[in-house]
Amino acid sequence: DWYYMYADYFTNTSDRKKKKDIVVLDDNLYELVMSDIDKINPSFYRYKGETSEIIEGYETKYKPQLTLGIMIDESPDYIQDNAFSGVNIYSAAVLAIAGVKYLRKEVQEIQVQLNNSQLFGTANSGVWVSFSPEYITFLKGNIPIITITATSQNQGFYISKTTTEGFFVESNTDFSFNWLAITKTEVIPENNNETHIDGNLYSQLRVSDAIKNQIHNYWDTENKMSLEQYEKNLQELKITQPDTYNRIIQENERNKTLLLQNSH
């Protein structure tokens, strides 16, 4: 892997015409994504090849600050690369966007419920106070709690009747009052992690261990072949370019030493 890569911009190819198997997230898929976000534990860490202090010869490996990131074994399959060995940064960023969209929708629903859970106004005793049609619909058959505050002199009053359509205040004397009707908001069901997703789609979001093992075995074989070719090329350098060969061997030994020092 490359140790560091610097650029002013990284642009992900994202033209719809270059993509296939496009599935826009619906409620069930958003629930799946949020469940996966819950399983991710952002962590601070250093890579084993990095040092927390300056060591002569390893200045480029010096990193005094910790890195914030996520572990691949906690990451959902669909933000990993095709070798299941690393996290796709673009996908991880979109995962966060999906989480924000889900939470924004939930907050908006809560705001609507809170705004609709109460109604208020001004009225006079002896007159039936009617709720608005919108509030009656929101009540869904539940009778609200009524609070009244007198705004003129009165003697002996009480709320004699309350329904889902309004209320009536009895009093020994006529008076005016402010009133507030409050009802319990509808509880948003907790996420039980149960989703109803097409089986074929789900198998592409949660890849089986058998397929992962097949992919890991392929890359293990490829890496072994690459290492064998590397050793072959190194032996050729030993004969044709001994100075280059010695430099590579020395650098490899230094890197091995660094890894051993930072493996604990």
LUMTOR-324255 format. One record per residue (C-alpha): x, y, z; residue number from 0. Coordinates in Angstrom, 2 decimals. Example, Ala and Ser with C-alpha at 12.3 -4.5 7.8 and 13.67 -1.06 7.14 Angstrom:
! residues 2
r xx: 12.30, yy: -4.50, zz: 7.80, pos: 0
r xx: 13.67, yy: -1.06, zz: 7.14, pos: 1
This chain:
! residues 264
r xx: 0.00, yy: 0.00, zz: 0.00, pos: 0
r xx: 1.05, yy: 3.61, zz: -0.48, pos: 1
r xx: 2.12, yy: 5.23, zz: 2.77, pos: 2
r xx: 0.86, yy: 8.74, zz: 2.06, pos: 3
r xx: -0.86, yy: 10.37, zz: -0.89, pos: 4
r xx: -1.29, yy: 14.11, zz: -1.21, pos: 5
r xx: -3.53, yy: 16.11, zz: -3.53, pos: 6
r xx: -5.58, yy: 19.30, zz: -3.49, pos: 7
r xx: -8.62, yy: 17.37, zz: -4.71, pos: 8
r xx: -9.75, yy: 13.78, zz: -5.10, pos: 9
r xx: -12.67, yy: 13.32, zz: -7.48, pos: 10
r xx: -14.69, yy: 10.13, zz: -7.57, pos: 11
r xx: -16.04, yy: 9.11, zz: -10.97, pos: 12
r xx: -19.77, yy: 9.37, zz: -10.36, pos: 13
r xx: -21.51, yy: 9.77, zz: -13.71, pos: 14
r xx: -24.78, yy: 7.83, zz: -13.65, pos: 15
r xx: -24.09, yy: 6.66, zz: -17.22, pos: 16
r xx: -21.03, yy: 4.75, zz: -15.97, pos: 17
r xx: -22.93, yy: 2.86, zz: -13.27, pos: 18
r xx: -25.24, yy: -0.14, zz: -13.19, pos: 19
r xx: -27.33, yy: -2.03, zz: -10.61, pos: 20
r xx: -28.39, yy: 1.32, zz: -9.12, pos: 21
r xx: -30.66, yy: 0.92, zz: -6.07, pos: 22
r xx: -31.87, yy: 4.12, zz: -4.40, pos: 23
r xx: -32.17, yy: 3.81, zz: -0.64, pos: 24
r xx: -35.71, yy: 3.32, zz: 0.64, pos: 25
r xx: -36.91, yy: 3.13, zz: 4.26, pos: 26
r xx: -35.74, yy: -0.47, zz: 4.68, pos: 27
r xx: -32.29, yy: 0.25, zz: 3.25, pos: 28
r xx: -31.95, yy: 3.34, zz: 5.43, pos: 29
r xx: -32.74, yy: 1.16, zz: 8.45, pos: 30
r xx: -30.01, yy: -1.27, zz: 7.34, pos: 31
r xx: -27.51, yy: 1.58, zz: 6.95, pos: 32
r xx: -28.34, yy: 3.04, zz: 10.38, pos: 33
r xx: -27.98, yy: -0.40, zz: 11.97, pos: 34
r xx: -24.52, yy: -0.69, zz: 10.41, pos: 35
r xx: -23.54, yy: 2.79, zz: 11.58, pos: 36
r xx: -24.44, yy: 1.72, zz: 15.14, pos: 37
r xx: -21.92, yy: -1.13, zz: 14.86, pos: 38
r xx: -19.04, yy: 1.13, zz: 13.82, pos: 39
r xx: -16.80, yy: 2.37, zz: 16.63, pos: 40
r xx: -14.64, yy: 5.29, zz: 15.47, pos: 41
r xx: -11.18, yy: 4.86, zz: 17.02, pos: 42
r xx: -7.90, yy: 6.71, zz: 17.44, pos: 43
r xx: -4.80, yy: 4.75, zz: 16.40, pos: 44
r xx: -1.43, yy: 4.66, zz: 14.69, pos: 45
r xx: -0.34, yy: 2.24, zz: 12.01, pos: 46
r xx: 2.39, yy: -0.14, zz: 13.11, pos: 47
r xx: 4.73, yy: 1.37, zz: 10.53, pos: 48
r xx: 4.44, yy: 4.80, zz: 12.16, pos: 49
r xx: 6.47, yy: 6.12, zz: 15.08, pos: 50
r xx: 5.39, yy: 8.40, zz: 17.92, pos: 51
r xx: 8.90, yy: 9.85, zz: 18.16, pos: 52
r xx: 11.51, yy: 10.92, zz: 15.65, pos: 53
r xx: 13.97, yy: 8.14, zz: 14.82, pos: 54
r xx: 16.94, yy: 8.83, zz: 12.60, pos: 55
r xx: 16.41, yy: 7.23, zz: 9.24, pos: 56
r xx: 12.64, yy: 6.97, zz: 9.79, pos: 57
r xx: 11.73, yy: 10.67, zz: 9.81, pos: 58
r xx: 9.04, yy: 10.14, zz: 7.16, pos: 59
r xx: 7.31, yy: 7.62, zz: 9.45, pos: 60
r xx: 7.08, yy: 10.08, zz: 12.35, pos: 61
r xx: 3.47, yy: 10.90, zz: 13.27, pos: 62
r xx: 3.02, yy: 12.61, zz: 16.63, pos: 63
r xx: -0.78, yy: 12.77, zz: 16.37, pos: 64
r xx: -3.19, yy: 9.85, zz: 16.41, pos: 65
r xx: -5.40, yy: 9.06, zz: 13.42, pos: 66
r xx: -9.20, yy: 8.91, zz: 13.62, pos: 67
r xx: -10.68, yy: 6.09, zz: 11.60, pos: 68
r xx: -12.70, yy: 2.89, zz: 11.55, pos: 69
r xx: -11.70, yy: -0.77, zz: 11.62, pos: 70
r xx: -12.49, yy: -2.94, zz: 8.63, pos: 71
r xx: -13.93, yy: -5.75, zz: 10.76, pos: 72
r xx: -16.58, yy: -3.30, zz: 12.02, pos: 73
r xx: -17.29, yy: -1.85, zz: 8.58, pos: 74
r xx: -20.23, yy: -3.07, zz: 6.48, pos: 75
r xx: -19.24, yy: -5.05, zz: 3.40, pos: 76
r xx: -20.59, yy: -2.43, zz: 0.99, pos: 77
r xx: -18.02, yy: 0.21, zz: 2.01, pos: 78
r xx: -15.07, yy: -2.20, zz: 1.67, pos: 79
r xx: -12.94, yy: -2.70, zz: -1.43, pos: 80
r xx: -13.36, yy: -5.71, zz: -3.71, pos: 81
r xx: -10.61, yy: -7.61, zz: -1.83, pos: 82
r xx: -12.28, yy: -6.97, zz: 1.56, pos: 83
r xx: -8.97, yy: -5.58, zz: 2.77, pos: 84
r xx: -9.63, yy: -1.86, zz: 3.03, pos: 85
r xx: -12.35, yy: 0.78, zz: 3.42, pos: 86
r xx: -13.55, yy: 2.76, zz: 0.41, pos: 87
r xx: -13.25, yy: 6.38, zz: 1.61, pos: 88
r xx: -15.90, yy: 7.62, zz: -0.87, pos: 89
r xx: -18.38, yy: 5.00, zz: 0.34, pos: 90
r xx: -17.61, yy: 5.82, zz: 3.98, pos: 91
r xx: -18.35, yy: 9.48, zz: 3.27, pos: 92
r xx: -21.67, yy: 8.62, zz: 1.60, pos: 93
r xx: -22.50, yy: 6.37, zz: 4.57, pos: 94
r xx: -22.30, yy: 9.48, zz: 6.74, pos: 95
r xx: -24.53, yy: 11.41, zz: 4.30, pos: 96
r xx: -27.10, yy: 8.61, zz: 4.41, pos: 97
r xx: -27.05, yy: 8.75, zz: 8.21, pos: 98
r xx: -27.58, yy: 12.51, zz: 8.17, pos: 99
r xx: -30.52, yy: 12.21, zz: 5.75, pos: 100
r xx: -32.14, yy: 9.55, zz: 7.93, pos: 101
r xx: -31.72, yy: 11.61, zz: 11.11, pos: 102
r xx: -32.94, yy: 14.79, zz: 9.40, pos: 103
r xx: -36.11, yy: 13.03, zz: 8.29, pos: 104
r xx: -36.63, yy: 11.69, zz: 11.82, pos: 105
r xx: -36.11, yy: 15.15, zz: 13.35, pos: 106
r xx: -38.60, yy: 16.64, zz: 10.89, pos: 107
r xx: -41.18, yy: 14.00, zz: 11.86, pos: 108
r xx: -40.63, yy: 14.80, zz: 15.54, pos: 109
r xx: -41.01, yy: 18.52, zz: 14.85, pos: 110
r xx: -44.30, yy: 17.92, zz: 13.05, pos: 111
r xx: -45.58, yy: 15.85, zz: 15.98, pos: 112
r xx: -44.53, yy: 18.44, zz: 18.55, pos: 113
r xx: -46.08, yy: 21.27, zz: 16.54, pos: 114
r xx: -49.34, yy: 19.36, zz: 16.14, pos: 115
r xx: -49.51, yy: 18.04, zz: 19.69, pos: 116
r xx: -50.85, yy: 21.31, zz: 21.09, pos: 117
r xx: -53.44, yy: 23.91, zz: 20.21, pos: 118
r xx: -54.25, yy: 27.17, zz: 21.99, pos: 119
r xx: -56.56, yy: 30.14, zz: 21.82, pos: 120
r xx: -58.81, yy: 32.59, zz: 23.68, pos: 121
r xx: -62.46, yy: 31.99, zz: 24.55, pos: 122
r xx: -65.33, yy: 32.90, zz: 26.91, pos: 123
r xx: -67.10, yy: 30.72, zz: 29.45, pos: 124
r xx: -70.48, yy: 29.33, zz: 28.48, pos: 125
r xx: -69.39, yy: 28.93, zz: 24.86, pos: 126
r xx: -68.37, yy: 25.64, zz: 23.26, pos: 127
r xx: -64.71, yy: 25.80, zz: 22.20, pos: 128
r xx: -64.06, yy: 23.81, zz: 19.02, pos: 129
r xx: -60.73, yy: 22.38, zz: 17.94, pos: 130
r xx: -59.46, yy: 22.90, zz: 14.42, pos: 131
r xx: -60.07, yy: 20.08, zz: 11.89, pos: 132
r xx: -56.29, yy: 19.52, zz: 11.62, pos: 133
r xx: -55.96, yy: 19.10, zz: 15.38, pos: 134
r xx: -58.94, yy: 16.75, zz: 15.51, pos: 135
r xx: -57.27, yy: 14.60, zz: 12.85, pos: 136
r xx: -54.00, yy: 14.58, zz: 14.78, pos: 137
r xx: -55.73, yy: 13.48, zz: 18.00, pos: 138
r xx: -56.70, yy: 10.15, zz: 16.39, pos: 139
r xx: -59.45, yy: 9.66, zz: 18.96, pos: 140
r xx: -57.39, yy: 10.70, zz: 21.99, pos: 141
r xx: -58.88, yy: 13.31, zz: 24.33, pos: 142
r xx: -56.37, yy: 16.09, zz: 25.09, pos: 143
r xx: -55.58, yy: 17.74, zz: 28.39, pos: 144
r xx: -56.97, yy: 21.27, zz: 28.67, pos: 145
r xx: -55.36, yy: 24.05, zz: 30.71, pos: 146
r xx: -57.12, yy: 27.41, zz: 31.06, pos: 147
r xx: -55.89, yy: 30.72, zz: 32.45, pos: 148
r xx: -58.50, yy: 33.35, zz: 33.35, pos: 149
r xx: -58.02, yy: 36.79, zz: 31.83, pos: 150
r xx: -60.97, yy: 38.47, zz: 33.60, pos: 151
r xx: -62.65, yy: 38.25, zz: 36.99, pos: 152
r xx: -64.55, yy: 35.06, zz: 37.64, pos: 153
r xx: -66.13, yy: 32.97, zz: 40.35, pos: 154
r xx: -66.22, yy: 29.21, zz: 40.44, pos: 155
r xx: -65.38, yy: 27.69, zz: 37.05, pos: 156
r xx: -64.48, yy: 24.25, zz: 35.77, pos: 157
r xx: -64.20, yy: 22.31, zz: 32.51, pos: 158
r xx: -67.44, yy: 20.37, zz: 32.37, pos: 159
r xx: -66.87, yy: 18.51, zz: 29.12, pos: 160
r xx: -63.91, yy: 17.58, zz: 26.93, pos: 161
r xx: -64.05, yy: 15.55, zz: 23.70, pos: 162
r xx: -61.87, yy: 15.05, zz: 20.66, pos: 163
r xx: -63.72, yy: 17.96, zz: 19.04, pos: 164
r xx: -63.61, yy: 20.62, zz: 21.77, pos: 165
r xx: -64.49, yy: 21.49, zz: 25.36, pos: 166
r xx: -66.92, yy: 23.52, zz: 27.48, pos: 167
r xx: -66.24, yy: 25.65, zz: 30.59, pos: 168
r xx: -68.92, yy: 26.15, zz: 33.24, pos: 169
r xx: -68.76, yy: 29.23, zz: 35.48, pos: 170
r xx: -70.87, yy: 31.14, zz: 38.00, pos: 171
r xx: -69.91, yy: 34.33, zz: 36.21, pos: 172
r xx: -69.02, yy: 35.03, zz: 32.62, pos: 173
r xx: -65.29, yy: 35.47, zz: 32.05, pos: 174
r xx: -62.67, yy: 35.20, zz: 29.33, pos: 175
r xx: -59.68, yy: 32.89, zz: 29.38, pos: 176
r xx: -56.69, yy: 31.63, zz: 27.46, pos: 177
r xx: -56.62, yy: 27.89, zz: 26.84, pos: 178
r xx: -54.05, yy: 25.28, zz: 25.88, pos: 179
r xx: -54.84, yy: 21.78, zz: 24.65, pos: 180
r xx: -52.05, yy: 19.19, zz: 24.78, pos: 181
r xx: -52.05, yy: 15.58, zz: 23.67, pos: 182
r xx: -49.42, yy: 12.87, zz: 23.81, pos: 183
r xx: -47.42, yy: 12.69, zz: 20.60, pos: 184
r xx: -47.32, yy: 9.48, zz: 18.64, pos: 185
r xx: -44.26, yy: 7.50, zz: 19.68, pos: 186
r xx: -41.80, yy: 6.85, zz: 16.86, pos: 187
r xx: -41.14, yy: 3.10, zz: 16.89, pos: 188
r xx: -37.65, yy: 2.12, zz: 17.92, pos: 189
r xx: -35.43, yy: 0.53, zz: 15.31, pos: 190
r xx: -35.57, yy: -3.22, zz: 15.88, pos: 191
r xx: -33.02, yy: -3.85, zz: 13.10, pos: 192
r xx: -35.63, yy: -5.82, zz: 11.17, pos: 193
r xx: -35.57, yy: -4.95, zz: 7.49, pos: 194
r xx: -37.48, yy: -6.29, zz: 4.53, pos: 195
r xx: -34.98, yy: -6.29, zz: 1.69, pos: 196
r xx: -34.96, yy: -8.35, zz: -1.48, pos: 197
r xx: -32.82, yy: -11.45, zz: -0.89, pos: 198
r xx: -30.69, yy: -10.96, zz: -4.01, pos: 199
r xx: -29.94, yy: -7.35, zz: -3.05, pos: 200
r xx: -29.24, yy: -8.30, zz: 0.56, pos: 201
r xx: -26.67, yy: -10.91, zz: -0.54, pos: 202
r xx: -24.76, yy: -8.10, zz: -2.24, pos: 203
r xx: -24.79, yy: -5.98, zz: 0.90, pos: 204
r xx: -23.89, yy: -8.78, zz: 3.31, pos: 205
r xx: -21.36, yy: -10.98, zz: 1.54, pos: 206
r xx: -21.05, yy: -14.55, zz: 2.82, pos: 207
r xx: -17.86, yy: -15.80, zz: 4.49, pos: 208
r xx: -17.51, yy: -18.42, zz: 1.76, pos: 209
r xx: -17.24, yy: -15.75, zz: -0.94, pos: 210
r xx: -14.89, yy: -13.65, zz: 1.20, pos: 211
r xx: -12.63, yy: -16.68, zz: 1.75, pos: 212
r xx: -12.62, yy: -17.33, zz: -1.99, pos: 213
r xx: -11.50, yy: -13.73, zz: -2.62, pos: 214
r xx: -8.91, yy: -13.81, zz: 0.18, pos: 215
r xx: -7.46, yy: -17.06, zz: -1.21, pos: 216
r xx: -7.19, yy: -15.50, zz: -4.66, pos: 217
r xx: -5.28, yy: -12.49, zz: -3.37, pos: 218
r xx: -3.09, yy: -14.66, zz: -1.15, pos: 219
r xx: -2.09, yy: -16.60, zz: -4.25, pos: 220
r xx: -1.52, yy: -13.40, zz: -6.24, pos: 221
r xx: 0.61, yy: -11.95, zz: -3.45, pos: 222
r xx: 2.64, yy: -15.15, zz: -3.22, pos: 223
r xx: 3.30, yy: -15.06, zz: -6.96, pos: 224
r xx: 4.25, yy: -11.38, zz: -6.76, pos: 225
r xx: 6.64, yy: -12.11, zz: -3.91, pos: 226
r xx: 8.24, yy: -14.94, zz: -5.87, pos: 227
r xx: 8.67, yy: -12.65, zz: -8.86, pos: 228
r xx: 10.10, yy: -9.96, zz: -6.59, pos: 229
r xx: 12.66, yy: -12.40, zz: -5.17, pos: 230
r xx: 13.56, yy: -13.49, zz: -8.70, pos: 231
r xx: 14.08, yy: -9.89, zz: -9.81, pos: 232
r xx: 16.11, yy: -9.22, zz: -6.68, pos: 233
r xx: 18.46, yy: -12.08, zz: -7.45, pos: 234
r xx: 18.92, yy: -10.75, zz: -10.98, pos: 235
r xx: 19.79, yy: -7.34, zz: -9.52, pos: 236
r xx: 22.34, yy: -8.97, zz: -7.27, pos: 237
r xx: 24.24, yy: -10.04, zz: -10.39, pos: 238
r xx: 23.56, yy: -7.13, zz: -12.74, pos: 239
r xx: 23.31, yy: -4.17, zz: -10.31, pos: 240
r xx: 24.92, yy: -5.11, zz: -6.98, pos: 241
r xx: 24.81, yy: -1.54, zz: -5.62, pos: 242
r xx: 21.08, yy: -1.31, zz: -6.19, pos: 243
r xx: 20.64, yy: -4.78, zz: -4.69, pos: 244
r xx: 22.53, yy: -3.81, zz: -1.51, pos: 245
r xx: 20.53, yy: -0.60, zz: -1.15, pos: 246
r xx: 17.23, yy: -2.47, zz: -1.39, pos: 247
r xx: 18.33, yy: -5.10, zz: 1.12, pos: 248
r xx: 19.44, yy: -2.42, zz: 3.60, pos: 249
r xx: 16.15, yy: -0.54, zz: 3.22, pos: 250
r xx: 14.17, yy: -3.76, zz: 3.72, pos: 251
r xx: 16.08, yy: -4.54, zz: 6.91, pos: 252
r xx: 15.46, yy: -1.06, zz: 8.26, pos: 253
r xx: 11.74, yy: -1.37, zz: 7.56, pos: 254
r xx: 11.60, yy: -4.78, zz: 9.25, pos: 255
r xx: 13.29, yy: -3.30, zz: 12.31, pos: 256
r xx: 10.79, yy: -0.43, zz: 12.40, pos: 257
r xx: 7.82, yy: -2.79, zz: 12.15, pos: 258
r xx: 9.17, yy: -4.95, zz: 14.97, pos: 259
r xx: 9.67, yy: -1.88, zz: 17.16, pos: 260
r xx: 6.10, yy: -0.75, zz: 16.60, pos: 261
r xx: 4.36, yy: -4.13, zz: 16.62, pos: 262
r xx: 3.48, yy: -3.98, zz: 20.33, pos: 263
